[in-house]
Amino acid sequence: MANVIIRPDWYLPESAVTPEAVYRNRRQFLKTLGMGAGLGGGLLAGDATAAATAKENLKLYPGKRNAKYNPNFRTTPQQWATGFNNFYEFSTDKFQVQRMVGAFRTEPWPVTIGGLCKKPFKMDAQDMVAKFGIEERVHRLRCVEGWGMILPWSGFSLRRLLELAEPTKEARYVKFTTAMIPRQMPGIARLPQYPWPYTEGLRIAEAMHDLTFVATGMYGKPLLKQNGAPIRLVVPWKYGYKSIKSIVKIEFVRKQPKTLWNTLSAVEYPFESNVDPAKPHPRWSQASEEMKGMNGLRVRTLKYNGYRDVAGLYRR
């Protein structure tokens, strides 16, 4: 295939990483961070507490880079990471999402953890950051649409959060749910045929794997709204739609949960959704991917997106 660079593993050259300067400019960051600006009027007590915690949490960024996930290459440019976003609750136009998130409030942000567990609880996203701290990891993101990015995520292992709830032996899957606030998320009304809210799921062994990450930031700063603030999932060996954004609920369940894209088209969006170049999408090949922000560079797609450590999860 013309213009395809074949690599022996998932590392890319330094020239393929997005420069941080391109990723974030300060004015846009302050506008879309959701730190209480634009709320109007006085803050409620809960809002003020969340805002104070968020301000204190800023001191944690950037987190220490995890040596295990510290590949020696550049990350995707800022304008692509923050300006080209799949977030249908706001818009189906990837370039418009960043312009549609202004009314979206991300503080306070209580997340419910429950289902088949011994100790269900509710915790604000900012309290999670304060409790678990953050580390930085550079992971590849592979979209089912045939493009990819390389992003420095900040956050903590999902396993640490799930273990607090002490899931029971009956729990076989973990279901995740995104916020559904039509007044703040205008894209929902434009897609009434979609089974909102957005839901996703993992087998419990996948959810507990070290690679499965709760992201609270990118490029050494808290997440912007268009990137899934205040917390989202990062499952780097699966197609990007499995990395659900703006999570409000996590549930331990016995049966495989219904998910939005799998409900719309199980053939095109299977529940497992592991990256596999040998399994084409019904409408296009998955053999290679365009690296966004890299002047049209295409690279060969690798099974599990190059994260071969997860292969043991699928041996039968």
Backbone torsions as a table, in degrees:
resi	resn	phi	psi	omega
1	MET	NA	128.9	-178.1
2	ALA	-61.5	141.8	175.4
3	ASN	67.5	11.7	178.0
4	VAL	-95.7	126.1	178.9
5	ILE	-98.4	122.8	-178.4
6	ILE	-94.2	126.6	-179.3
7	ARG	-116.2	148.3	178.8
8	PRO	-73.9	-19.1	177.7
9	ASP	-148.5	-167.4	-172.5
10	TRP	-86.2	6.0	177.7
11	TYR	-75.9	142.7	175.4
12	LEU	-118.7	157.1	-179.5
13	PRO	-65.9	160.4	179.2
14	GLU	-54.5	-32.5	-178.3
15	SER	-68.6	-11.3	-177.3
16	ALA	-95.3	1.9	-179.3
17	VAL	-95.2	141.8	-178.0
18	THR	-72.8	126.2	178.0
19	PRO	-66.2	140.5	179.9
20	GLU	-62.9	-35.4	-177.5
21	ALA	-60.7	-33.4	178.9
22	VAL	-75.9	-25.4	-174.4
23	TYR	-72.0	-43.9	-171.9
24	ARG	-139.6	132.4	168.5
25	ASN	-112.8	147.2	-168.8
26	ARG	-61.9	-38.8	-176.4
27	ARG	-65.3	-44.8	178.7
28	GLN	-65.9	-36.6	178.8
29	PHE	-60.6	-49.4	-178.9
30	LEU	-65.4	-31.3	-178.2
31	LYS	-71.7	-36.9	-171.1
32	THR	-109.8	-0.5	-176.6
33	LEU	-64.2	-34.7	179.8
34	GLY	82.7	41.4	-178.6
35	MET	-94.9	23.3	179.2
36	GLY	108.8	-10.5	179.9
37	ALA	-71.4	144.8	175.1
38	GLY	77.6	9.0	-179.0
39	LEU	-79.1	-28.5	178.3
40	GLY	81.2	137.3	177.1
41	GLY	68.8	-167.6	-179.7
42	GLY	-80.9	158.8	177.6
43	LEU	-85.5	141.2	171.5
44	LEU	-72.1	165.6	-177.8
45	ALA	-57.7	-44.2	179.7
46	GLY	-63.9	-39.2	177.5
47	ASP	-62.2	-45.5	-178.0
48	ALA	-63.3	-40.5	179.0
49	THR	-64.2	-45.8	179.8
50	ALA	-62.7	-41.4	179.6
51	ALA	-64.0	-39.6	179.4
52	ALA	-65.8	-41.5	178.7
53	THR	-65.4	-41.9	178.6
54	ALA	-61.2	-41.4	178.8
55	LYS	-62.6	-42.6	177.9
56	GLU	-65.3	-37.9	-179.3
57	ASN	-65.8	-22.8	178.7
58	LEU	-56.8	-27.6	-179.4
59	LYS	-67.4	-18.6	-178.3
60	LEU	-79.3	-16.8	-177.5
61	TYR	-94.2	145.6	-8.8
62	PRO	-75.7	145.6	177.9
63	GLY	-72.6	163.5	177.7
64	LYS	-67.2	133.6	-179.7
65	ARG	-68.5	126.5	176.7
66	ASN	-71.0	118.2	-175.1
67	ALA	-59.3	-28.7	-179.4
68	LYS	-69.4	-28.3	-178.4
69	TYR	-122.1	58.4	-176.0
70	ASN	-131.7	60.7	-179.3
71	PRO	-66.5	152.6	-174.1
72	ASN	-93.3	68.3	172.2
73	PHE	-148.7	164.0	-178.8
74	ARG	-71.1	158.8	176.6
75	THR	-100.3	170.3	-177.6
76	THR	-64.7	144.5	-178.5
77	PRO	-60.3	149.0	-175.2
78	GLN	-57.3	-44.0	-173.6
79	GLN	-65.3	-24.2	176.9
80	TRP	-82.4	-42.4	-177.4
81	ALA	-66.9	-31.5	-178.1
82	THR	-105.9	-11.4	-175.1
83	GLY	-114.8	-2.3	-178.7
84	PHE	-131.3	93.1	-166.9
85	ASN	-132.7	133.6	170.4
86	ASN	-87.8	106.5	178.3
87	PHE	-155.4	82.3	-170.6
88	TYR	-65.9	-18.7	176.1
89	GLU	-62.8	-17.1	178.1
90	PHE	-110.3	-46.1	-179.9
91	SER	-167.6	150.6	173.4
92	THR	-85.7	-9.7	176.2
93	ASP	-88.2	109.2	-174.4
94	LYS	-58.1	-30.8	-179.0
95	PHE	-80.8	-13.6	-177.7
96	GLN	-95.7	-16.6	-175.3
97	VAL	-53.9	-46.3	-177.9
98	GLN	-60.6	-22.4	179.8
99	ARG	-90.4	-6.8	-174.8
100	MET	-108.5	2.1	-172.1
101	VAL	-99.8	3.6	-173.1
102	GLY	-58.1	-35.5	-177.8
103	ALA	-86.3	-4.2	-175.6
104	PHE	-77.2	119.0	-178.3
105	ARG	-95.7	128.9	-177.2
106	THR	-116.0	7.8	175.4
107	GLU	-141.7	134.1	-9.6
108	PRO	-68.6	166.1	-176.2
109	TRP	-142.3	78.4	178.7
110	PRO	-71.8	136.7	177.5
111	VAL	-118.1	128.9	-179.9
112	THR	-95.7	129.2	176.4
113	ILE	-118.6	118.6	-174.2
114	GLY	-159.1	-152.5	-176.3
115	GLY	90.4	-139.8	-175.9
116	LEU	-80.4	78.2	-179.4
117	CYS	-149.7	160.8	-177.7
118	LYS	-84.4	-27.9	-174.6
119	LYS	-131.6	71.9	176.6
120	PRO	-64.0	151.8	-179.2
121	PHE	-159.0	170.2	174.8
122	LYS	-127.8	135.4	-177.8
123	MET	-144.9	137.1	176.9
124	ASP	-70.3	146.9	-178.7
125	ALA	-57.6	-39.2	180.0
126	GLN	-69.5	-32.1	175.9
127	ASP	-67.7	-31.7	175.3
128	MET	-62.8	-44.8	179.0
129	VAL	-60.5	-43.7	-179.5
130	ALA	-64.8	-36.1	-176.5
131	LYS	-76.4	-47.1	-172.9
132	PHE	-93.8	-17.1	-173.8
133	GLY	71.0	-173.5	180.0
134	ILE	-138.1	151.6	169.2
135	GLU	-128.1	164.3	177.9
136	GLU	-112.1	136.8	176.4
137	ARG	-133.5	142.3	172.1
138	VAL	-99.9	118.5	-179.3
139	HIS	-129.3	151.4	173.2
140	ARG	-82.2	143.7	173.5
141	LEU	-117.8	125.1	-179.7
142	ARG	-118.6	114.0	178.6
143	CYS	-82.4	145.3	178.0
144	VAL	-62.1	-19.6	-179.3
145	GLU	-77.0	-3.5	175.0
146	GLY	99.1	20.9	175.1
147	TRP	-129.7	164.4	-177.1
148	GLY	-142.8	163.0	173.7
149	MET	-139.6	166.2	174.7
150	ILE	-126.5	118.4	-168.0
151	LEU	-131.2	138.8	174.4
152	PRO	-89.9	105.8	-177.1
153	TRP	-94.0	146.9	171.1
154	SER	-113.7	142.7	178.3
155	GLY	160.0	-146.6	-176.7
156	PHE	-150.3	162.7	-178.8
157	SER	-66.1	133.1	178.3
158	LEU	-58.8	-33.9	-178.1
159	ARG	-54.3	-38.4	-178.0
160	ARG	-62.8	-37.7	178.4
161	LEU	-72.3	-44.6	-177.3
162	LEU	-65.0	-36.4	-178.2
163	GLU	-64.0	-26.1	177.9
164	LEU	-62.1	-31.3	-177.7
165	ALA	-82.6	-14.7	-179.5
166	GLU	53.1	71.9	179.1
167	PRO	-59.5	145.8	179.7
168	THR	-81.6	170.5	180.0
169	LYS	-65.5	-22.7	-179.6
170	GLU	-74.0	-18.4	-177.3
171	ALA	-74.1	118.5	-179.2
172	ARG	-114.0	-20.4	-178.6
173	TYR	-135.7	161.4	173.2
174	VAL	-122.3	125.2	-179.8
175	LYS	-104.8	137.4	-179.2
176	PHE	-120.5	142.4	180.0
177	THR	-129.8	134.9	177.4
178	THR	-88.6	156.7	175.3
179	ALA	-57.7	147.2	174.8
180	MET	-132.7	93.1	-177.0
181	ILE	-128.8	84.7	-172.8
182	PRO	-53.5	-35.5	-178.8
183	ARG	-66.2	-27.3	180.0
184	GLN	-101.8	-15.6	-175.7
185	MET	-122.5	82.7	-169.6
186	PRO	-64.8	-19.0	-179.0
187	GLY	-69.0	-22.4	-178.2
188	ILE	-61.4	-44.9	-178.3
189	ALA	-65.6	-26.5	-178.7
190	ARG	-79.4	-11.0	-179.4
191	LEU	-129.3	62.8	-176.8
192	PRO	-66.1	-17.5	179.8
193	GLN	-79.6	-9.7	179.8
194	TYR	-80.4	144.9	-179.7
195	PRO	-81.6	67.7	179.6
196	TRP	-66.5	153.8	-0.7
197	PRO	-75.1	164.1	177.2
198	TYR	-64.3	129.1	178.3
199	THR	-130.4	152.2	174.2
200	GLU	-144.8	173.0	-178.3
201	GLY	-159.4	156.7	176.7
202	LEU	-136.0	153.2	166.1
203	ARG	-65.3	150.4	-174.6
204	ILE	-62.9	-32.6	177.8
205	ALA	-66.2	-35.5	176.6
206	GLU	-68.1	-42.5	-179.1
207	ALA	-64.0	-32.4	-177.8
208	MET	-86.8	-5.5	-179.2
209	HIS	-68.2	146.1	-176.4
210	ASP	-59.2	-29.3	-179.0
211	LEU	-70.7	-25.5	-176.6
212	THR	-73.6	121.9	-162.8
213	PHE	-128.2	136.2	170.2
214	VAL	-91.7	112.2	-178.8
215	ALA	-92.9	130.1	175.4
216	THR	-116.1	-6.3	-178.6
217	GLY	-158.5	168.9	174.5
218	MET	-142.5	148.2	177.4
219	TYR	51.2	37.9	174.4
220	GLY	76.5	11.0	179.1
221	LYS	-133.0	159.7	175.8
222	PRO	-59.2	153.0	179.8
223	LEU	-56.6	141.8	168.1
224	LEU	-81.9	160.6	-175.6
225	LYS	-60.4	-42.0	-178.0
226	GLN	-67.9	-15.4	178.4
227	ASN	-97.4	4.3	175.1
228	GLY	106.9	23.4	179.0
229	ALA	-57.4	151.5	-2.1
230	PRO	-89.3	-17.9	175.8
231	ILE	-140.4	144.4	178.1
232	ARG	-143.8	171.8	178.0
233	LEU	-99.2	148.6	171.2
234	VAL	-129.8	113.6	179.2
235	VAL	-121.4	84.9	-163.3
236	PRO	-67.3	-16.1	-179.9
237	TRP	-92.7	-0.6	179.3
238	LYS	-113.3	161.4	177.1
239	TYR	-61.5	150.7	-167.7
240	GLY	-56.7	-29.4	-177.4
241	TYR	-67.2	-14.3	174.7
242	LYS	-75.7	-18.7	-178.7
243	SER	-88.3	75.1	-171.1
244	ILE	-62.2	143.9	-175.3
245	LYS	-102.7	161.3	171.8
246	SER	42.9	60.4	-174.0
247	ILE	-73.6	134.2	175.8
248	VAL	-117.6	-16.6	-177.7
249	LYS	-147.7	138.6	175.3
250	ILE	-129.4	126.8	-175.4
251	GLU	-131.0	137.6	171.3
252	PHE	-89.3	125.4	-176.2
253	VAL	-132.7	161.9	-178.0
254	ARG	-86.7	-41.0	-176.1
255	LYS	-100.7	154.3	178.1
256	GLN	-56.4	121.9	-176.0
257	PRO	-75.0	151.4	172.6
258	LYS	-72.6	141.4	177.8
259	THR	-126.2	157.1	-172.6
260	LEU	-59.6	-54.8	-175.1
261	TRP	-70.8	-36.0	177.8
262	ASN	-65.6	-34.9	176.7
263	THR	-66.9	-39.7	-179.9
264	LEU	-69.3	-39.1	-179.6
265	SER	-160.2	94.5	-178.4
266	ALA	-65.4	-28.6	-179.9
267	VAL	-69.6	-42.7	-177.5
268	GLU	-83.3	-27.1	-175.1
269	TYR	-133.3	74.6	-179.0
270	PRO	-64.4	157.5	-177.1
271	PHE	-60.1	-42.9	-175.7
272	GLU	-68.1	-52.4	173.0
273	SER	54.8	37.7	172.7
274	ASN	-72.8	140.6	177.9
275	VAL	-64.2	125.1	-177.8
276	ASP	-150.4	109.2	-178.5
277	PRO	-64.6	-19.1	-178.9
278	ALA	-83.0	-8.5	-179.7
279	LYS	-115.1	96.5	-178.6
280	PRO	-68.9	150.0	168.4
281	HIS	-66.7	149.5	-179.6
282	PRO	-54.7	-22.3	-176.3
283	ARG	-113.2	-3.4	178.1
284	TRP	-163.9	164.1	178.3
285	SER	-76.8	151.5	173.4
286	GLN	-113.2	16.2	-174.3
287	ALA	-70.0	-26.7	-179.8
288	SER	-144.1	171.3	-177.8
289	GLU	-143.5	148.8	173.9
290	GLU	-88.1	127.6	177.6
291	MET	-85.8	109.0	-175.5
292	LYS	-61.2	137.2	-179.9
293	GLY	79.8	10.0	-176.5
294	MET	-117.1	34.3	174.9
295	ASN	56.1	43.0	176.0
296	GLY	80.0	6.6	179.9
297	LEU	-57.8	131.0	173.8
298	ARG	-115.2	141.3	177.5
299	VAL	-129.4	157.7	177.7
300	ARG	-69.9	134.1	176.3
301	THR	-77.7	138.2	180.0
302	LEU	-109.1	148.2	178.4
303	LYS	-59.9	139.9	-174.7
304	TYR	58.5	23.3	-180.0
305	ASN	59.2	22.3	179.6
306	GLY	93.9	-5.8	-177.5
307	TYR	-92.9	78.5	-172.3
308	ARG	-71.1	-14.0	179.6
309	ASP	-61.6	-21.2	-177.1
310	VAL	-86.0	-4.2	-175.5
311	ALA	-56.3	-34.1	-178.2
312	GLY	-63.7	-20.0	178.4
313	LEU	-69.4	-16.9	-171.9
314	TYR	-119.6	13.4	174.4
315	ARG	-77.6	129.9	-177.4
316	ARG	-115.3	NA	NA
